[in-house]
Amino acid sequence: MEVFECIKTRRSVRRFEDRPVERETIQKIVDAAIWAPSWKNSQTPRYTVVDKREIIDDIAENGCCDFAFNTKTLKQTPVLIVVSYVKGICGFEKDGSYSTDKKEGWQMFDAGVAAQTFALAAHAQGVGTVMLGIYDAAYIQEKLGIPQTEEVAVLLAAGYEKFTPDAPTRKTAEDVLRFV
């Protein structure tokens, strides 16, 4: 799939077919996602893949902060990817001081770039995704055994989409572009 087509046709998918995403496919997607740029090439994003129905259902019921929309999405997703990052590296100097006035904000920036790269690679493999931002990070971290040296950044529900959602309205380049 050509890159501009991939970017323009990727959608947030919330309804998935009832079939698993093969681990080999997830591996191929992560093999692409690891090429996402990161702060000083620190490569801090990590991917925890959950494909056991009982664990996904538990997170849906207990880890979504009672946000029904995310609970509903997770209840029927075949695979959940938890994107986390190693704390204290992106945006920091070796002595622990901040490199810029963005402070630790670079950590989430890098995780966001990694999540989007994962989502685009998944789309290129025929796998739909949606990024979920309302969740109980501490619950998910403990439930999945994610090390305390990491921080949960975003959840990605993934699977083979039941249908392709319509494209949302977008602003034009003229609306968002400024030349100086």
N, C-alpha and C positions, 0 to 999 in steps of 0.2 A: 504494500500500500504506500502510495506517495505521501510525503510528510504533510503537505498542505491539506490533502484530502483527509488524512488521519485526524489532524487537528480540527478541521471543520465538521467532521461527521461523528466525532466522539460525543456521546451524550451521558448524562447522569441516569443510569439505569437502576430502577427500583423493583422490577418484577423479572424474575428469572425462571428459566425452565427447571424442572425437577430432575436434574442430572448433574453429576459431579464434574468439577473441573479437574482434569488429570494433573497429578503432581508434576509430571514432565512439562506440562504447559505452564504451570506456575514457575517452575525452574527457568524456563525459557524467558518468561516475562521478567523475572528478577535479574537474569543475566543481562537483559537490556537496561533495566532500571538502575543497575549499579553504575552505569555510565553517566548518570545525572551529575552535573557539576556540584561541587561543594566547597565550602570555605577552606582555602589553602589545601584543596584536595584531601580534606580530612576524612571523607567517606564515612560519616557517622550514622547515616540512616540504617535501620535494621528492620527486617520483615518477619513477623511472626504469623504463620499461616495456620488457621484453624479450619479443619474440614470435618470435624466430628460434630454431628448434629446436636448431641446433648450439650456440648460446650457452647456452641453458638446460641442455642435456645436459652441456656443459663445467662449468657451475657445479654441477650435480648430482654429477658425478664428482670434481671438484677443490675445490669450495667449501663442502662440507657437513660438514667435519671428520670424515669417515668415519662419520657418523650415518646408518645405512642407511634409517631411516624417512623422513628428509627427502630422501635420494637417490631413493628409490622414488617419493615424491610428485612431485618435480620431473621425473623421467623421463617422466611422463605428463601434466604440466600444459601446457596450450596457451600460457599467458602467465604471466610472472613480473613482479611489481611490487616494486621495491626502494624502500622508504621510507627516506629519509635526512633529515637536518636540517642547516641551516647552524649551525656551531659558534660558541660564544662570545657568543650573544645572549640566549637564554632563561635567566633567572635572574641576569643580569648587569646592572650599571649601566653607563653610558656610559664610565666610567673603568676598566672591567674588573673592579671589585670585585663580590662576590656581593651580591645583593639580600636574600637570606634564608639561613637555616641549611640549606636544602635544596641550596644551592650550584648546581652545574650539573645537578642532578637534574631541573630543569624541562625541560631539552632532551628527555630521553627521555619525560617526561610528555606534552609536546606532540606528540611523534612517535607515542606510543601513542594519544592522542586522534585524531590524523589517520588512523592505521591503522584504528581502529575505525570512524570515520566513512566511510572508504573501503569497508570491509567491509559496512557497512549499506547504503550507496548501491549497491554491487555487488549485494547480495541483492535490493534493490528492482528491479534491472534483470534479475534472473534469473541472475546470475553468482555462483557459489559461490567462497568463498575460505577459505584457512587461513593463519594466521600462523605462520611458522617462525622460531624463535629460535636454533637451533644452526647456525652458518655461520661461514665464514672471512671476516670483514669486509674485511680488507686485500686478499685475493684478489679478492673481488667488486668492491671499489672500483677496483682497478687494471684488472680485466678490462673493466669497463663505462665506464671513464674518468670516474668520479664525482670531482669536484674535491676536493682536499685540504682545502678550507674546509668540507667537509661530512663527516658521520659516518653510516655505515650503521646504521639503527636496527632494522629488521625486514624480512623477506622475506614477500611475500604470493603464494602460488600461487593462480592464479585460472582459472576456466573454467566451462563449463556442466556442472553436476553430473550424474553418472551416476545417482545416487539421493540422496535426502535422508536423512542419518543420523538416527537416533532422538535425541530430546532427552535430554541427560544429566540425572541427578538434580540438583536444585538445593535449596539450603537455603531455608527459608521466610523471609519478612520478619521474623518474630519471632526467628529465629536470628541475624540480622545487624543488627537495628535497635535503636538505643538513643535514648531521649528523655531529655534532661536538663532 
